[in-house]
C-alpha cells in the first residue's frame, strides 16, 4: 500500500475508494456465483456427452470389426462444416455448437455390404458427439479461466483493498484528531500567554 497522507483530502479519497470497492464487491460476488453455477452445468453436460459417446462406441463394439474390411467411408460421409455461435455467459463469450453438417452420399446398395448404412450413421453420430464434447471442453476452459480471475478480484477487494482503506481511514482520523487536539491546546496556551501579557503589563 502506498504511503497515506494524513490530510482531509486523503481521508475523502480513501472514503470514496472504500465506497467504490464496497459497491463493486457484491457485483463481483454475484458474477462468481453465476460462473460457479455455469461451470457445474457445463461439466454436467460434458459428462452426459462423454457417456453418450461411450454408449455409442459400446453399441458399435459388436460389429466394429466390420470397419476393418477395407471399406473407405470417406466416399460416403465427410464433415462439410461445423456451425458454431457465441453466447455471453456472465460476461464471457463462449462457443456454442449449433450443428454439424455432413456431406452424405448414398452407397451403391448392390456393391456394398448391408451394414454400411448403419456404419455411416454410427460414424456421423460419433463425430457429432466428439465435436460437441470439444466445444463443451472449450466452454468449461473459458468459464474456469474467468472464474479464476473473478475469484482473484473478489479476494483482492475482500482481503486487501477494503481492509487497507478502512485501516487508512482509521489512521487518518486518529491523526487528524491528534492534530485538532494539539491546535486546541496551542490555542489555549497562546490565549493564556496573551492574558498573562495583558495582566502583566
N, C-alpha and C positions, 0 to 999 in steps of 0.2 A: 504494500500500500504506500502511496506517495505521502510525503510529509504534509500534514494538515495544519493550515494556518489557524490560529485562534482568533478569528475575526467574525463579525456578524455576517459578512458576505459569504464566508466559507460555511458558516452554520446554515445559511439559506441554501447554498449549493448542495450541502450534504442532505438536508431535509428533502430537497427536490429529487435528488438521486434515490433516496430511500423510498419516496412515494412512487417513483417510476419503477423501481425494482419490485415493489410490493404490488403494483398494478399489473406488471408483465408476468409475474410468477404464477398466478392462477391459470393464465392462458397457456403457459409452458407446461404446467402440470396436467391440464386437460389434454393438450396435444400428446403428452407422454402416455396418458391412459388410452387415448384413441389409438396411438401407434401400437401399444401393447396388445390391444384387442385385435387390431388388424393383423399383426404378426401371428397371433394364435389362430385366427381364421384362415390365413394363408397356409400355415403349417398343417391345419386340419385338411384343407383342400388338397394340399400336396400329398399328404398321407393317403387320402382317398384315391388320388390319381395313381400313386405307386401301387396300391392294392389292385386297382382295375388293370393296370399294366401287368402285374404278376399273374392275375387271373387269366388275362388274355394269353400270356406266354404258357401258363399251365394248360389252358384249353387246347393249345396248339401242340402240346408235348406228344400226344398220341400219333399225330401224323406229320410232325416236323421233319422226320426222316425223308419224307417225300420231297422236301425242298432241296435235298441233296442229289436229286436225279439229273441235275444239269439244266433244269428249267431256268430260263432267264426272264425274271419278272419285269425287268426294265422295259420290255417290249409292250407290256400291258398296263403298267401303272408307274407314274412318276409324280412327284410333287410339283405342281405348276407354280403355286405361290402360297405364302403364309400371310394371312391378313391379320395385322396387329393394330391395336389402337392404344391410346394412352388415356388414363384416368388419373384424377388427382385425389389422393387419399391423405388427409391431414397435412396438406402442403407438399406432398411428394408425388411426382409424376411417375406412375408405374405402368408397365406394359400390360395389355390385356389381349388375349388371343380371341379373335373374332371367328376365324375359320381357317381351315387348311383346305386348299383347292387342289384336287388331284386331276391329272390327265389320265383318263382311263380309256383303254381300247379293248373292245371285246375280243377275247381269244377265239381262234377258229375251233369250233366245237368238235370238228372231225379229227383235227390233228393234235389236240391237247388232251391231257388226262382229265377225267371228270371232276377231280378235286380242285382244279385250277381256279375256279370262281371263288370257292371258299378261301383258298390261299390268298387271292388278291384282296378279298375283303378283310382277312385277318391282318395282312401287311399294312393295309390302309389304316385300320383301327390302331394297330400298334404304333405306326408312325405318328398318328394324330395324338395319341396318349403321350408319347415321348416329347413331342413338341410342346404339348400342354404342360408337362412336368418341367421342362426347361424354362418356360415363361413364368410358372409359379415360383421356381427357384430364384429367378431374376427378381420377381416381386419381393420375395422374402429378403433377399440380399439388400435391396434398396430400402425397404422398410426398417430392417435391422440397423443399417447404417444411420438412417435418420433418427431412429430411437436412441442410438448410442449418443449422437450429437445432442439431441434434446435432453437426454438424461444428464449429460455433462453441463448443459446450461442451467438446468434445474438445480443441480448440486452447486454450481458456481454462485447462483443467486442465493440459495438457502444457506449455504455453509460459508461463503466468503463475502459477497458484496453486501448483503443485508446486515450481517453482524458487523462488518467493517464500518458501514455508515452509522449504525446505532452507537458503536463504540466512539467514533469520531464526534458524533453529536453530543454524547455524554461528556467527553473530554473538553470540547469547545465550551459547553455550558458551564462546566466547573471552572475553566479558565476565565471565561467572561464574568462569572460570579465573583471570582477572586479579584479580578481587575476592578469590578464595581465596588467591592468592599474596600480595596486599597484607595480608590478615588474618594470614597466617603470618608475614610479615615484621614486622608490627606486634607480633605476639605475642612474637617473638624479641627485638625492641627493648625491649619492656616488661619481658621477663624479664631482659634484660641490665641495664637500669636498676635493676630491683629487686635484682639480685645486687650491683650496684655500691653501692647504698644500704646493703645489709646489710653488705657488707665495709668500706664507708667509715665506718660508724658504730661 
